[in-house]
Amino acid sequence: MKRGGIYIALLLSTLLCTAGCINPFAPDEKEGDPFGDLLGDPSTIEGFYTRFQSAYEIRDTTLYGPLIHPDFVFTFRDQFNGVDVSWGRSEEMSSTQNIFTQSTDVQLRWSNFISILTNDDKTRSQVVRRFDLSVAIRGSDLLRTDGSASFLLTRSDSTSDWRLINWRDESEI
């Protein structure tokens, strides 16, 4: 009986001693997305654009895909034929994947916001923003464009991530 008490006392003292140890090389985990600062937090408009830019520059459709709403529509002006051309989410994901796989480098820089109009419940926002894009395609020259992009962003409530539902490209290709 005396021996059992000694083992319990030893076990308790060992647990108390090790519970107080702090490993300075393993800091406490923080709540939220650990890559939010680096890759952008898409629950904010600025964070959405940071995530969009990161997805392009890393060339990663797993980052890009969640930013694109299921009812997405992309539109650009075909200057040669004088008509607007549009496509949906599946074509957008396919063309973006092609850009990512065929390129050796992508540089996207967002600059000033031209306008931001957000509804009262903060679930829709029309954002027009300037950008510069350069894409180095394998075996080809560097392609550059700049201009503005008009994004209609949407989300289910004011704390959810923004998703791109409509993109009108107003660049100078």
N, C-alpha and C positions, 0 to 999 in steps of 0.2 A: 504494500500500500504506500509506503514511504517513497519507493522507487517511482511509482506512477505519478506522484505529486511533483517529483523532481523533473520528470519528462515534460509534464504539462507546463511547469514554471519556465523551463528552458524554451519550450515551443512559443509560449506567449512573449517572452523577452526577445526572442529572435524576430517574431512578427512585428513587435513594436519598434525594434531597432531598424528593420528594413523598411517599414512603412514611412519613416522619416527621411529616407534617402531621396535625393532629387538628382536626376540625370540632366545636366545642363545641355547635353547634346540631343535631348528629346524634349523640346518645349511642348507645352500644352497644346492640344488641338483646338482650333478656333471653329466656331460654327459657320456654316455657309460653304460656298464654293471656294476651295483653296486656290483655284486658278482665276477667280473673279477679277482680281486686280490686273493680272497679266493678260488674260483673254477677253476681259470685259464682262460686265454683269448685264445681261439682256433685259433685266427688269427696269433698267433706266434707259432713256433714249441715247445718252452718250455711251453707255455700256453696250447697247445694241450695236452701235457703229464700231466700237472697238472690237467686239466679237466678230462682226462682219469682216473688218479689215484683217484680223488675225486669221480667220478661215481662209481668206484669199492668199495671204502671204505665206501661211503654212501649207496652203493648197490641200485643205482637208475638208471633204464633204461631210464628215461626221460632225464637224463644228458648224458648217454652213447649213445643212439640212434642217436642223431644228429652228433656224431663224425664218424659214420659208413656210408660210401658211398653206394648208391644203388647197385653198381656193385661189392661190397666187396667180397673178397675171403680169407678165413683163411686156412692155410696149416700147418700140423705138420708131423713129421716123426714117423710112427708106427715102433718102433725098433724091436718089436717081429716078425712082418711079413716082415720087410724090405721094406715097401712101404710108399709113401707119401699119406696122407689122406687130403682131402679138403672139404670145404663146403661154402655156400653163406651167404648172409646177414640174411635171415629169420632163418636159422639154428643157426647162430651166436647169434641173438637176443634171440632166444628160449633157447639156452644153457646158455647164460649169465643170463637170467631171472631165470632159474633153480638154478644156482649158488647163485644168490642174495637171492632167497626165501628160499633155503635150508641151508644157512649159518647163523651163529650167529655173525661172525666177519670176515672181510676181511682186510688184510694188504698188500698193494702193495707199494713197494719202487723202484723207478727208480734210477739207479746209473749212471755211466759214459756213455757218448756217445762214441761208437766205431767208427762210421763214420756218416757223414751227407753229402749227395750229392744233391744239389739243382740245377735245370735247370736255365737258364739265366732269364726267365721271372717270376721266383719264383712261379710257379704254380704246380710243382711236386718236391717232395723231398724223397729220399731214406735214411731212418734213421735206424741205427742199434744201439740198446741201451741195456745195462744190466738191469736186474730186479731181485727182490726177492719178492715172493708171498707166503702168508700163508692164508689158508682158514679154519675156524673152522666150520665144518658141524655138524648140530644137531644130537646128538646121535652117533657121530663118533669121531675119532681122528682128530687132527690137520693135515691138508695136507699142505706140503711145497714143493716149487719148486723154482729153480733159473735158470738163463741162460740169453740168449739174445733174443730179438725180432727184426726182420727185418720188418719195416713198410714202405710201400709206401704210402705217403701222397699226396693228390691232392686238388686243389681248382680252382675255375673258373677264378680268377684274383689275383693279388698280395696283395689285401686288404681283401679278403674273408677269412672265417674260413677254416682251414685245415680239411680234412676228410680222414679217413683211407680206402683205396681201396684194399690194399693187406697186409696181415700179415702172415709172416712165423715165427712160433714159433720154436725157437732153444733151448728150455729149457731142463733140465735134469729131466724128470718126472720119 
